[in-house]
Amino acid sequence: MESSQIEESTSLMLDGNALAGLFHELFDVEMTIALLECASCGRIGELGSLWAFAESPGYVLRCPGCQNIVMRMTVTPDQIYLDARGAAYLRIPKRNLT
């Protein structure tokens, strides 16, 4: 992504915490603290630290280290589509059942 594109799009940027409710609906656990590794640059951080862009038909989450796409999510009336191929891994916390 070129620097002029980054500057223009950062005005639309939120952090990954803005999608906390949607992730909780999908996984039924607190996902903003889930650790992931960017497949592009190797940065490890919490899902909530990703740059979130919500001004499109879906959501795009980018790595703050290299600005590459880590996740894409689209919500329809009856389904959620999640593409996480930009993450080398996503470590989801276990739900406490006690």
N, CA, C and O atoms as a printed pandas DataFrame, in Angstrom:
     atom_number atom_name residue_name chain_id  residue_number  x_coord  y_coord  z_coord
0              1         N          MET        A               1    0.856   -1.172    0.000
1              2        CA          MET        A               1    0.000    0.000    0.000
2              3         C          MET        A               1    0.899    1.230    0.000
3              4         O          MET        A               1    1.816    1.319    0.817
4              5         N          GLU        A               2    0.655    2.179   -0.900
5              6        CA          GLU        A               2    1.454    3.386   -1.000
6              7         C          GLU        A               2    1.146    4.324    0.158
7              8         O          GLU        A               2    0.059    4.264    0.734
8              9         N          SER        A               3    2.108    5.203    0.507
9             10        CA          SER        A               3    1.935    6.075    1.670
10            11         C          SER        A               3    0.753    7.029    1.509
11            12         O          SER        A               3    0.084    7.333    2.497
12            13         N          SER        A               4    0.473    7.513    0.289
13            14        CA          SER        A               4   -0.677    8.398    0.110
14            15         C          SER        A               4   -1.989    7.661    0.345
15            16         O          SER        A               4   -2.941    8.239    0.870
16            17         N          GLN        A               5   -2.044    6.377   -0.044
17            18        CA          GLN        A               5   -3.235    5.570    0.220
18            19         C          GLN        A               5   -3.397    5.326    1.717
19            20         O          GLN        A               5   -4.514    5.349    2.232
20            21         N          ILE        A               6   -2.298    5.095    2.409
21            22        CA          ILE        A               6   -2.342    4.866    3.854
22            23         C          ILE        A               6   -2.844    6.112    4.563
23            24         O          ILE        A               6   -3.705    6.018    5.437
24            25         N          GLU        A               7   -2.315    7.285    4.199
25            26        CA          GLU        A               7   -2.741    8.530    4.834
26            27         C          GLU        A               7   -4.227    8.793    4.607
27            28         O          GLU        A               7   -4.940    9.196    5.527
28            29         N          GLU        A               8   -4.687    8.564    3.384
29            30        CA          GLU        A               8   -6.092    8.786    3.063
30            31         C          GLU        A               8   -6.988    7.820    3.818
31            32         O          GLU        A               8   -8.042    8.214    4.316
32            33         N          SER        A               9   -6.583    6.561    3.909
33            34        CA          SER        A               9   -7.445    5.573    4.530
34            35         C          SER        A               9   -7.370    5.578    6.058
35            36         O          SER        A               9   -8.268    5.047    6.710
36            37         N          THR        A              10   -6.323    6.165    6.645
37            38        CA          THR        A              10   -6.263    6.203    8.104
38            39         C          THR        A              10   -7.339    7.093    8.694
39            40         O          THR        A              10   -7.666    6.964    9.874
40            41         N          SER        A              11   -7.893    7.987    7.904
41            42        CA          SER        A              11   -8.994    8.808    8.409
42            43         C          SER        A              11  -10.259    7.965    8.612
43            44         O          SER        A              11  -11.147    8.356    9.370
44            45         N          LEU        A              12  -10.341    6.834    7.951
45            46        CA          LEU        A              12  -11.482    5.916    8.092
46            47         C          LEU        A              12  -11.198    4.795    9.080
47            48         O          LEU        A              12  -12.058    3.949    9.324
48            49         N          MET        A              13  -10.010    4.784    9.642
49            50        CA          MET        A              13   -9.546    3.673   10.454
50            51         C          MET        A              13  -10.074    3.718   11.885
51            52         O          MET        A              13  -10.171    4.777   12.504
52            53         N          LEU        A              14  -10.407    2.543   12.384
53            54        CA          LEU        A              14  -10.721    2.320   13.794
54            55         C          LEU        A              14   -9.701    1.313   14.296
55            56         O          LEU        A              14   -8.864    0.854   13.519
56            57         N          ASP        A              15   -9.748    0.959   15.565
57            58        CA          ASP        A              15   -8.919   -0.168   15.969
58            59         C          ASP        A              15   -9.806   -1.412   16.024
59            60         O          ASP        A              15  -11.032   -1.318   15.964
60            61         N          GLY        A              16   -9.179   -2.557   16.138
61            62        CA          GLY        A              16   -9.903   -3.820   16.106
62            63         C          GLY        A              16  -10.939   -3.960   17.207
63            64         O          GLY        A              16  -11.841   -4.790   17.098
64            65         N          ASN        A              17  -10.832   -3.164   18.268
65            66        CA          ASN        A              17  -11.815   -3.221   19.349
66            67         C          ASN        A              17  -13.211   -2.808   18.868
67            68         O          ASN        A              17  -14.212   -3.170   19.485
68            69         N          ALA        A              18  -13.275   -2.057   17.774
69            70        CA          ALA        A              18  -14.569   -1.627   17.236
70            71         C          ALA        A              18  -15.408   -2.812   16.758
71            72         O          ALA        A              18  -16.626   -2.698   16.624
72            73         N          LEU        A              19  -14.767   -3.936   16.504
73            74        CA          LEU        A              19  -15.476   -5.128   16.041
74            75         C          LEU        A              19  -15.658   -6.163   17.149
75            76         O          LEU        A              19  -15.973   -7.320   16.871
76            77         N          ALA        A              20  -15.463   -5.757   18.397
77            78        CA          ALA        A              20  -15.533   -6.688   19.531
78            79         C          ALA        A              20  -16.877   -7.407   19.593
79            80         O          ALA        A              20  -16.910   -8.620   19.801
80            81         N          GLY        A              21  -17.979   -6.693   19.419
81            82        CA          GLY        A              21  -19.301   -7.309   19.492
82            83         C          GLY        A              21  -19.517   -8.349   18.413
83            84         O          GLY        A              21  -20.075   -9.416   18.669
84            85         N          LEU        A              22  -19.077   -8.039   17.214
85            86        CA          LEU        A              22  -19.225   -8.972   16.100
86            87         C          LEU        A              22  -18.384  -10.230   16.323
87            88         O          LEU        A              22  -18.851  -11.343   16.081
88            89         N          PHE        A              23  -17.140  -10.052   16.786
89            90        CA          PHE        A              23  -16.300  -11.212   17.076
90            91         C          PHE        A              23  -16.869  -12.035   18.224
91            92         O          PHE        A              23  -16.791  -13.263   18.199
92            93         N          HIS        A              24  -17.440  -11.376   19.228
93            94        CA          HIS        A              24  -18.036  -12.114   20.351
94            95         C          HIS        A              24  -19.230  -12.928   19.871
95            96         O          HIS        A              24  -19.431  -14.063   20.305
96            97         N          GLU        A              25  -20.017  -12.347   18.978
97            98        CA          GLU        A              25  -21.155  -13.084   18.406
98            99         C          GLU        A              25  -20.685  -14.321   17.650
99           100         O          GLU        A              25  -21.331  -15.368   17.702
100          101         N          LEU        A              26  -19.574  -14.201   16.956
101          102        CA          LEU        A              26  -19.053  -15.292   16.150
102          103         C          LEU        A              26  -18.393  -16.381   16.993
103          104         O          LEU        A              26  -18.625  -17.565   16.752
104          105         N          PHE        A              27  -17.574  -16.002   17.978
105          106        CA          PHE        A              27  -16.783  -16.970   18.735
106          107         C          PHE        A              27  -17.262  -17.195   20.167
107          108         O          PHE        A              27  -16.841  -18.163   20.800
108          109         N          ASP        A              28  -18.118  -16.340   20.689
109          110        CA          ASP        A              28  -18.649  -16.435   22.046
110          111         C          ASP        A              28  -17.555  -16.379   23.121
111          112         O          ASP        A              28  -17.695  -16.974   24.189
112          113         N          VAL        A              29  -16.474  -15.664   22.828
113          114        CA          VAL        A              29  -15.412  -15.378   23.792
114          115         C          VAL        A              29  -14.903  -13.967   23.513
115          116         O          VAL        A              29  -15.195  -13.393   22.463
116          117         N          GLU        A              30  -14.153  -13.419   24.442
117          118        CA          GLU        A              30  -13.537  -12.098   24.266
118          119         C          GLU        A              30  -12.393  -12.229   23.264
119          120         O          GLU        A              30  -11.341  -12.781   23.586
120          121         N          MET        A              31  -12.600  -11.724   22.059
121          122        CA          MET        A              31  -11.639  -11.912   20.982
122          123         C          MET        A              31  -10.627  -10.783   20.847
123          124         O          MET        A              31   -9.595  -10.972   20.203
124          125         N          THR        A              32  -10.882   -9.626   21.427
125          126        CA          THR        A              32   -9.946   -8.517   21.241
126          127         C          THR        A              32   -8.591   -8.809   21.874
127          128         O          THR        A              32   -7.592   -8.190   21.508
128          129         N          ILE        A              33   -8.547   -9.752   22.828
129          130        CA          ILE        A              33   -7.280  -10.122   23.458
130          131         C          ILE        A              33   -6.633  -11.348   22.810
131          132         O          ILE        A              33   -5.546  -11.762   23.216
132          133         N          ALA        A              34   -7.295  -11.930   21.804
133          134        CA          ALA        A              34   -6.735  -13.084   21.102
134          135         C          ALA        A              34   -5.462  -12.667   20.375
135          136         O          ALA        A              34   -5.446  -11.652   19.679
136          137         N          LEU        A              35   -4.407  -13.441   20.534
137          138        CA          LEU        A              35   -3.142  -13.129   19.873
138          139         C          LEU        A              35   -3.127  -13.708   18.470
139          140         O          LEU        A              35   -3.656  -14.789   18.214
140          141         N          LEU        A              36   -2.507  -12.961   17.572
141          142        CA          LEU        A              36   -2.323  -13.467   16.221
142          143         C          LEU        A              36   -0.990  -12.995   15.694
143          144         O          LEU        A              36   -0.414  -12.020   16.178
144          145         N          GLU        A              37   -0.513  -13.708   14.693
145          146        CA          GLU        A              37    0.731  -13.335   14.034
146          147         C          GLU        A              37    0.424  -12.963   12.594
147          148         O          GLU        A              37   -0.252  -13.709   11.887
148          149         N          CYS        A              38    0.909  -11.831   12.166
149          150        CA          CYS        A              38    0.743  -11.395   10.779
150          151         C          CYS        A              38    1.574  -12.326    9.892
151          152         O          CYS        A              38    2.774  -12.496   10.111
152          153         N          ALA        A              39    0.935  -12.920    8.902
153          154        CA          ALA        A              39    1.630  -13.831    7.999
154          155         C          ALA        A              39    2.639  -13.105    7.121
155          156         O          ALA        A              39    3.555  -13.728    6.583
156          157         N          SER        A              40    2.479  -11.799    6.973
157          158        CA          SER        A              40    3.362  -11.036    6.100
158          159         C          SER        A              40    4.643  -10.590    6.795
159          160         O          SER        A              40    5.741  -10.819    6.287
160          161         N          CYS        A              41    4.501   -9.946    7.970
161          162        CA          CYS        A              41    5.690   -9.387    8.623
162          163         C          CYS        A              41    6.081  -10.089    9.920
163          164         O          CYS        A              41    7.154   -9.825   10.462
164          165         N          GLY        A              42    5.229  -10.980   10.427
165          166        CA          GLY        A              42    5.551  -11.713   11.646
166          167         C          GLY        A              42    5.207  -10.979   12.928
167          168         O          GLY        A              42    5.508  -11.474   14.014
168          169         N          ARG        A              43    4.586   -9.812   12.833
169          170        CA          ARG        A              43    4.200   -9.070   14.041
170          171         C          ARG        A              43    3.195   -9.886   14.833
171          172         O          ARG        A              43    2.243  -10.426   14.269
172          173         N          ILE        A              44    3.405   -9.977   16.138
173          174        CA          ILE        A              44    2.478  -10.671   17.032
174          175         C          ILE        A              44    1.807   -9.617   17.903
175          176         O          ILE        A              44    2.477   -8.781   18.509
176          177         N          GLY        A              45    0.481   -9.665   17.959
177          178        CA          GLY        A              45   -0.259   -8.707   18.765
178          179         C          GLY        A              45   -1.695   -9.149   18.953
179          180         O          GLY        A              45   -2.136  -10.142   18.375
180          181         N          GLU        A              46   -2.409   -8.406   19.760
181          182        CA          GLU        A              46   -3.808   -8.720   20.020
182          183         C          GLU        A              46   -4.673   -8.314   18.829
183          184         O          GLU        A              46   -4.370   -7.348   18.129
184          185         N          LEU        A              47   -5.733   -9.051   18.612
185          186        CA          LEU        A              47   -6.654   -8.750   17.531
186          187         C          LEU        A              47   -7.162   -7.315   17.646
187          188         O          LEU        A              47   -7.354   -6.639   16.634
188          189         N          GLY        A              48   -7.375   -6.855   18.861
189          190        CA          GLY        A              48   -7.852   -5.492   19.083
190          191         C          GLY        A              48   -6.886   -4.415   18.653
191          192         O          GLY        A              48   -7.275   -3.254   18.527
192          193         N          SER        A              49   -5.624   -4.773   18.423
193          194        CA          SER        A              49   -4.629   -3.783   18.009
194          195         C          SER        A              49   -4.556   -3.614   16.497
195          196         O          SER        A              49   -3.849   -2.729   16.014
196          197         N          LEU        A              50   -5.273   -4.445   15.740
197          198        CA          LEU        A              50   -5.265   -4.308   14.286
198          199         C          LEU        A              50   -6.005   -3.047   13.871
199          200         O          LEU        A              50   -6.859   -2.545   14.601
200          201         N          TRP        A              51   -5.669   -2.545   12.699
201          202        CA          TRP        A              51   -6.394   -1.410   12.140
202          203         C          TRP        A              51   -7.659   -1.941   11.503
203          204         O          TRP        A              51   -7.590   -2.851   10.678
204          205         N          ALA        A              52   -8.804   -1.403   11.857
205          206        CA          ALA        A              52  -10.090   -1.857   11.326
206          207         C          ALA        A              52  -10.668   -0.800   10.402
207          208         O          ALA        A              52  -10.724    0.381   10.744
208          209         N          PHE        A              53  -11.092   -1.236    9.238
209          210        CA          PHE        A              53  -11.731   -0.359    8.261
210          211         C          PHE        A              53  -13.132   -0.900    8.018
211          212         O          PHE        A              53  -13.301   -2.044    7.595
212          213         N          ALA        A              54  -14.131   -0.074    8.285
213          214        CA          ALA        A              54  -15.518   -0.524    8.210
214          215         C          ALA        A              54  -16.319    0.262    7.185
215          216         O          ALA        A              54  -17.545    0.156    7.164
216          217         N          GLU        A              55  -15.676    1.037    6.346
217          218        CA          GLU        A              55  -16.375    1.850    5.354
218          219         C          GLU        A              55  -16.473    1.126    4.012
219          220         O          GLU        A              55  -16.176    1.703    2.966
220          221         N          SER        A              56  -16.878   -0.107    4.047
221          222        CA          SER        A              56  -17.002   -0.895    2.821
222          223         C          SER        A              56  -18.135   -1.900    3.021
223          224         O          SER        A              56  -18.776   -1.891    4.073
224          225         N          PRO        A              57  -18.394   -2.752    2.055
225          226        CA          PRO        A              57  -19.453   -3.746    2.251
226          227         C          PRO        A              57  -19.159   -4.704    3.405
227          228         O          PRO        A              57  -20.057   -5.403    3.873
228          229         N          GLY        A              58  -17.933   -4.740    3.856
229          230        CA          GLY        A              58  -17.556   -5.611    4.966
230          231         C          GLY        A              58  -16.549   -4.894    5.835
231          232         O          GLY        A              58  -16.522   -3.665    5.898
232          233         N          TYR        A              59  -15.728   -5.667    6.498
233          234        CA          TYR        A              59  -14.707   -5.121    7.392
234          235         C          TYR        A              59  -13.355   -5.647    6.941
235          236         O          TYR        A              59  -13.232   -6.798    6.522
236          237         N          VAL        A              60  -12.350   -4.799    7.032
237          238        CA          VAL        A              60  -10.988   -5.184    6.694
238          239         C          VAL        A              60  -10.127   -4.857    7.899
239          240         O          VAL        A              60  -10.180   -3.743    8.421
240          241         N          LEU        A              61   -9.331   -5.827    8.346
241          242        CA          LEU        A              61   -8.409   -5.640    9.464
242          243         C          LEU        A              61   -6.989   -5.729    8.929
243          244         O          LEU        A              61   -6.607   -6.720    8.308
244          245         N          ARG        A              62   -6.214   -4.680    9.177
245          246        CA          ARG        A              62   -4.840   -4.601    8.667
246          247         C          ARG        A              62   -3.843   -4.616    9.818
247          248         O          ARG        A              62   -4.142   -4.185   10.932
248          249         N          CYS        A              63   -2.677   -5.114    9.525
249          250        CA          CYS        A              63   -1.569   -5.127   10.481
250          251         C          CYS        A              63   -1.030   -3.709   10.635
251          252         O          CYS        A              63   -0.743   -3.056    9.632
252          253         N          PRO        A              64   -0.886   -3.216   11.866
253          254        CA          PRO        A              64   -0.316   -1.885   12.046
254          255         C          PRO        A              64    1.185   -1.837   11.756
255          256         O          PRO        A              64    1.757   -0.757   11.614
256          257         N          GLY        A              65    1.815   -2.999   11.671
257          258        CA          GLY        A              65    3.243   -3.037   11.381
258          259         C          GLY        A              65    3.566   -2.880    9.896
259          260         O          GLY        A              65    4.452   -2.111    9.525
260          261         N          CYS        A              66    2.837   -3.619    9.045
261          262        CA          CYS        A              66    3.148   -3.608    7.609
262          263         C          CYS        A              66    1.971   -3.153    6.745
263          264         O          CYS        A              66    2.118   -3.017    5.530
264          265         N          GLN        A              67    0.829   -2.921    7.341
265          266        CA          GLN        A              67   -0.393   -2.472    6.675
266          267         C          GLN        A              67   -1.014   -3.507    5.731
267          268         O          GLN        A              67   -1.940   -3.179    4.990
268          269         N          ASN        A              68   -0.523   -4.741    5.744
269          270        CA          ASN        A              68   -1.144   -5.781    4.919
270          271         C          ASN        A              68   -2.434   -6.271    5.563
271          272         O          ASN        A              68   -2.620   -6.166    6.775
272          273         N          ILE        A              69   -3.310   -6.803    4.737
273          274        CA          ILE        A              69   -4.594   -7.308    5.233
274          275         C          ILE        A              69   -4.373   -8.605    5.999
275          276         O          ILE        A              69   -3.743   -9.537    5.498
276          277         N          VAL        A              70   -4.901   -8.652    7.222
277          278        CA          VAL        A              70   -4.821   -9.843    8.055
278          279         C          VAL        A              70   -6.147  -10.600    8.000
279          280         O          VAL        A              70   -6.159  -11.828    7.905
280          281         N          MET        A              71   -7.261   -9.870    8.059
281          282        CA          MET        A              71   -8.585  -10.488    8.027
282          283         C          MET        A              71   -9.550   -9.649    7.217
283          284         O          MET        A              71   -9.422   -8.429    7.115
284          285         N          ARG        A              72  -10.524  -10.343    6.642
285          286        CA          ARG        A              72  -11.672   -9.697    5.996
286          287         C          ARG        A              72  -12.913  -10.367    6.563
287          288         O          ARG        A              72  -12.921  -11.573    6.812
288          289         N          MET        A              73  -13.957   -9.579    6.765
289          290        CA          MET        A              73  -15.200  -10.130    7.286
290          291         C          MET        A              73  -16.369   -9.431    6.601
291          292         O          MET        A              73  -16.395   -8.208    6.463
292          293         N          THR        A              74  -17.327  -10.237    6.179
293          294        CA          THR        A              74  -18.556   -9.716    5.596
294          295         C          THR        A              74  -19.724  -10.342    6.344
295          296         O          THR        A              74  -19.732  -11.544    6.608
296          297         N          VAL        A              75  -20.706   -9.521    6.681
297          298        CA          VAL        A              75  -21.881   -9.985    7.412
298          299         C          VAL        A              75  -23.099   -9.869    6.505
299          300         O          VAL        A              75  -23.384   -8.803    5.960
300          301         N          THR        A              76  -23.805  -10.969    6.355
301          302        CA          THR        A              76  -25.062  -10.975    5.610
302          303         C          THR        A              76  -26.181  -11.208    6.623
303          304         O          THR        A              76  -25.890  -11.469    7.790
304          305         N          PRO        A              77  -27.420  -11.126    6.226
305          306        CA          PRO        A              77  -28.497  -11.345    7.197
306          307         C          PRO        A              77  -28.455  -12.702    7.903
307          308         O          PRO        A              77  -28.934  -12.823    9.030
308          309         N          ASP        A              78  -27.893  -13.711    7.261
309          310        CA          ASP        A              78  -27.909  -15.031    7.902
310          311         C          ASP        A              78  -26.540  -15.702    8.015
311          312         O          ASP        A              78  -26.463  -16.840    8.478
312          313         N          GLN        A              79  -25.444  -15.027    7.603
313          314        CA          GLN        A              79  -24.128  -15.651    7.678
314          315         C          GLN        A              79  -23.040  -14.608    7.906
315          316         O          GLN        A              79  -23.223  -13.423    7.631
316          317         N          ILE        A              80  -21.916  -15.074    8.410
317          318        CA          ILE        A              80  -20.717  -14.254    8.538
318          319         C          ILE        A              80  -19.609  -14.955    7.770
319          320         O          ILE        A              80  -19.330  -16.132    8.001
320          321         N          TYR        A              81  -18.981  -14.228    6.857
321          322        CA          TYR        A              81  -17.865  -14.770    6.095
322          323         C          TYR        A              81  -16.584  -14.202    6.691
323          324         O          TYR        A              81  -16.452  -12.986    6.835
324          325         N          LEU        A              82  -15.642  -15.072    7.038
325          326        CA          LEU        A              82  -14.386  -14.652    7.643
326          327         C          LEU        A              82  -13.225  -15.220    6.848
327          328         O          LEU        A              82  -13.125  -16.433    6.662
328          329         N          ASP        A              83  -12.357  -14.349    6.384
329          330        CA          ASP        A              83  -11.147  -14.732    5.661
330          331         C          ASP        A              83   -9.975  -14.275    6.519
331          332         O          ASP        A              83   -9.750  -13.073    6.667
332          333         N          ALA        A              84   -9.230  -15.213    7.083
333          334        CA          ALA        A              84   -8.106  -14.877    7.958
334          335         C          ALA        A              84   -6.787  -15.373    7.384
335          336         O          ALA        A              84   -5.869  -15.704    8.135
336          337         N          ARG        A              85   -6.685  -15.426    6.064
337          338        CA          ARG        A              85   -5.465  -15.970    5.469
338          339         C          ARG        A              85   -4.248  -15.078    5.673
339          340         O          ARG        A              85   -3.124  -15.505    5.409
340          341         N          GLY        A              86   -4.450  -13.842    6.138
341          342        CA          GLY        A              86   -3.322  -12.963    6.424
342          343         C          GLY        A              86   -2.730  -13.177    7.807
343          344         O          GLY        A              86   -1.771  -12.507    8.189
344          345         N          ALA        A              87   -3.302  -14.114    8.556
345          346        CA          ALA        A              87   -2.782  -14.448    9.889
346          347         C          ALA        A              87   -2.067  -15.791    9.818
347          348         O          ALA        A              87   -2.621  -16.769    9.316
348          349         N          ALA        A              88   -0.847  -15.835   10.316
349          350        CA          ALA        A              88   -0.134  -17.114   10.386
350          351         C          ALA        A              88   -0.840  -18.024   11.392
351          352         O          ALA        A              88   -0.928  -19.236   11.196
352          353         N          TYR        A              89   -1.338  -17.424   12.465
353          354        CA          TYR        A              89   -2.166  -18.143   13.435
354          355         C          TYR        A              89   -3.014  -17.145   14.192
355          356         O          TYR        A              89   -2.714  -15.952   14.229
356          357         N          LEU        A              90   -4.074  -17.647   14.793
357          358        CA          LEU        A              90   -4.941  -16.871   15.676
358          359         C          LEU        A              90   -5.165  -17.725   16.903
359          360         O          LEU        A              90   -5.739  -18.810   16.812
360          361         N          ARG        A              91   -4.717  -17.245   18.051
361          362        CA          ARG        A              91   -4.851  -18.003   19.299
362          363         C          ARG        A              91   -6.091  -17.492   20.037
363          364         O          ARG        A              91   -6.089  -16.402   20.608
364          365         N          ILE        A              92   -7.154  -18.313   20.008
365          366        CA          ILE        A              92   -8.452  -17.931   20.586
366          367         C          ILE        A              92   -8.512  -18.395   22.040
367          368         O          ILE        A              92   -8.282  -19.570   22.325
368          369         N          PRO        A              93   -8.822  -17.477   22.967
369          370        CA          PRO        A              93   -8.926  -17.891   24.367
370          371         C          PRO        A              93  -10.099  -18.853   24.562
371          372         O          PRO        A              93  -11.151  -18.701   23.941
372          373         N          LYS        A              94   -9.903  -19.834   25.424
373          374        CA          LYS        A              94  -10.967  -20.777   25.729
374          375         C          LYS        A              94  -12.024  -20.111   26.585
375          376         O          LYS        A              94  -11.723  -19.307   27.466
376          377         N          ARG        A              95  -13.239  -20.456   26.312
377          378        CA          ARG        A              95  -14.365  -19.931   27.104
378          379         C          ARG        A              95  -14.353  -20.613   28.462
379          380         O          ARG        A              95  -14.214  -21.832   28.555
380          381         N          ASN        A              96  -14.498  -19.820   29.508
381          382        CA          ASN        A              96  -14.523  -20.366   30.855
382          383         C          ASN        A              96  -15.902  -20.962   31.116
383          384         O          ASN        A              96  -16.889  -20.229   31.187
384          385         N          LEU        A              97  -15.980  -22.265   31.257
385          386        CA          LEU        A              97  -17.263  -22.956   31.426
386          387         C          LEU        A              97  -17.649  -23.160   32.878
387          388         O          LEU        A              97  -18.695  -23.749   33.151
388          389         N          THR        A              98  -16.842  -22.694   33.814
389          390        CA          THR        A              98  -17.181  -22.883   35.237
390          391         C          THR        A              98  -17.893  -21.698   35.801
391          392         O          THR        A              98  -18.247  -21.694   36.980
